[in-house]
Each structure stands twice: as C-alpha cells, then as structure tokens.
C-alpha cells in the first residue's frame, strides 16, 4: 500500500496492468494507461473494495488498440464494454455505445447520465435498467426510497451483498447498493413482486426479497 501516491503513469513499455496491485493507495487520483497496455487485470469481485477512495480519472493513450477512456472511466476501444469506474466519481456519464457493464462497477453516484441514442440501457429516477426495464443494472447507494417498476423481474443488483468484518462479533452481511435504502415499494401492477411496510417480497409473499 502506498498512501502517498497521487498519480500513476504507465509508459509505452508496459503491456499488462493488474488493478489489484493498487489496493490501499488511498491518495491515488489518476491513472494513465500507455499505448502498449493490452490487458488490464481486475481479479476481484464486486463485493471487494480496493480502497481507491481518491481515484477520479482513468485516461488512456489514443494510440492504445485495446482500451479507451470516456468520462474518466475505462472502456473497451470501441466503447461497447465498460470495465472500470474510479471510486471518487460522483457522476456516472455513460458512452452512447456501451452494451456491456462489468458487474464490479461502483455504486456511489449522485447522477447517472446516458444519451438517448443508447440502444441497450435506460435511466429512470437515477437508476440504470436494461432497455426493456426488466433488470436493474446500477442502483446508486445514495437512494433512500425506491419504487420498483412493474416491468422489473431481476433485482439481484440490490439484493447482492458483502461481508463486513465486525471484529470479534463475526460478520455482518450488507447490500452494497441498497445500504442506505430505507423503504421499497413495488408497483401494484407488478407480476413479480409485492411490498408491505417498505419491505419487498416475491409475488405471493412467501419469500422476503429485501428488507431495507
């Protein structure tokens, strides 16, 4: 861990870069990838934090054949896949060509911006869904109350969890994206979910899906 490093610039001799090696570099604000980087390794799960709390921007040389940067985030060269977003960004601005979003993408956004020309996703009330609004893709953790659209049948993004070390008392299990959610309401027209007293259940209310 290097807590004083503020910028990392990879020259054109570097061909491979493992993001995990930066774990704990809490002062790091910027990463620059050179033209020769062919592989960026991200060997961690979405429940795992690299503690890159100050990272604001990833930029890529225009001569790089594999990767590109847009809005400070790391994409494939053609902008169809979003790989990585800096932790310190409070606004997520997506490229109009994005088709695939890595499941490890962060969650702490005050605003999600998506061009109307994008054919794969849609933003409603600052939540990112697939175009048909059947699945939640990004649910910002700043949200405290939420009404689930009737079309949504996949809420795994807000029910997935992480383990927090609680010292000698074992582990607490918390949802990363819904960590500030206080109540959830299912649209009354939903065929998949029902809600009561701010709690989400499956449609016949035999299973508790999310307790904010």
N, C-alpha and C positions, 0 to 999 in steps of 0.2 A: 504494500500500500504506500503510495506517495501522496501525502496530503497537501503538498505544496505545488505540484504540477498543475499549471493552468492551461496549457495548450500542448497538443501532440501533433507533430507534422511528420508524416511518413513520406520519405523521399522515393524517387523512382526505382530504387533498388529493392524495395520491399514488395514482395509478391503475395504474402499471406499475413493476415492480421486476426488475432484472437481477442475479441472484446472482453472476454472474461479476465484477461491479464490486467485490465484496468480496475478491477474490483477494489473499492475503497478509496479511489482517487477523488475525494470529495470536492476538491477545488478545481478540477478539470472543467474548463468551459468550452473548449473547441477541439475537434478532431479534424485533421485534413488528410485525406487519402490521396496518394500519388497515382500516377498513370499506370503503374505496373501491378497494382493490387488486383489479384484475380479471385481471391477468396477471403471473405470476412466470416470468421467462425463465431457463432453465438451459441456456445454449449451451455445453455441454462434454460430453465423453464420459466413460464410466466409468473410463477409463484416466488421466483427468486429475485432478490434485489441486488444490483451491483453497487449500490450506494454512490452513483454518479450524480449527486444531488445538484451540482452546479453546471452540468453539461447543457449548453444552449444550442450548439450547432455542430453538424457534421457536414463538411464540404468535400467535394470530390473533383479531381482534375478533369477537365473537359476531354482530355485525351484518354481517360480510362475507358476500356471497352466493356467492362462488366457492371460498373456501378455509376450512379448519378445522385445528385442531391437536389432536393426541392423543398422549400420552406424549412431548411435546416435539417431535414430528415434524410435517411439513406434509402435509396430505391435501386431497383434493377436499372440497367442502362436505358431501357425503353419506358421506364416509369410504370410498368404494369404490376410490379410487386413492391410493396412497402416492407422493408426489413426492420428498420430500427429508428426510433424517435428519441431525441435527447430528453432526459428526465426533467430538466428545468424549463421546458417549453410549456406555457400555459394555454397556448393556442395551437390547434392542430389544423394545418392547411393542407388538404389532400390534393394530389395531382389529378387532373381530369381523366388520365388514362389508367389509373390504378384499378386492378382487377382482383388482386390478392393482398391480404393484410396478414402479416405474421402474427401468430397468436400471442407473442410476447410483447406486443405493443403496449406502451404505458396507458395510464388511465386518468391522470390528473390534469384534465383540460377544462378551462372555463368556456372555451368556444371551439366548435368543430366547423370548418369551412370546406364545402365541397361544391365544385362547379356543377351547374345544372346539366352540363354536357356529359357528365359521367354516366355510363350505361350500367353500372354494377351496384351502386350504393345510393342511399338516400339519407339525408339528415332531417330529423324531425324533433323539435324541442331539445336540440343539442345531443341527441342520441343517434348513433350511426347504425343503420339497418341495411340488409340486402335490398335490392330494388323492389322486391315484392313485399317487403316489410314482414317477413316470416321469421327472421333471425336477428338477434341483437349482435352487432359486431364490436362496437365500442360504447361503453357506458361510463361516462366520466364520474369519478368518485366524489365530485362536489355536489352531485344531485342528492337532495334530501327527501323529495317526494316524487312519485312517478306513477303515471297511468299507462298501463300496458295496453298497446293497441290490440284490437280483436284479431288481427291477422297473424300475430306472433305466435309461433309454436315451439321456438327454441330459445330458452332463457339461460342456457348454460353459462353464458358470459357473466351473468350477475349471481349465479349460484356457485361458480367455481371458487375455491378457497385457498388460503395459505395458512401455514402454521406459524404462530408467533411464540417465541420462547418466553415462558413466564417464570423463569428461574426454577426454583425448587418445586413449584406448584404444577409442573408439567407443561402442557401446550394448550394454547387457545387456538381455535380454528375460526378464521375470519374471512369473509368475502372481500377481496381487494377492491373490486369495482363498486360494490354496494356498501362500503364501510361506513358511509355517512347517511345511508338511506334510513329514514325514519318511518315511512309508510309506503305501501304499494297498493295500487288499485287496478284490478283487471277490468277491461271494458266489458260491459254487460252482454255484448254480442259475441264475446269470445267463446269458442267451442273447445278451448284447450285449458283454460284456467279460470278460477274464481277467486275472489278475495273477500275477506271479512276482517274488520277491525285493523286494516292496514297490513294484513298478512296474506301471502299468496299460497293458494292450494291448487291441486290439479282439478280438473273439471267436475268430478263427482265428490270432491272434498274429502277423499280418503287418504290423501298424501299431502303433507306440508312441503311446499316447494321452497319458500323463502320467508324467513322470519326476520324482518329488518331490525 
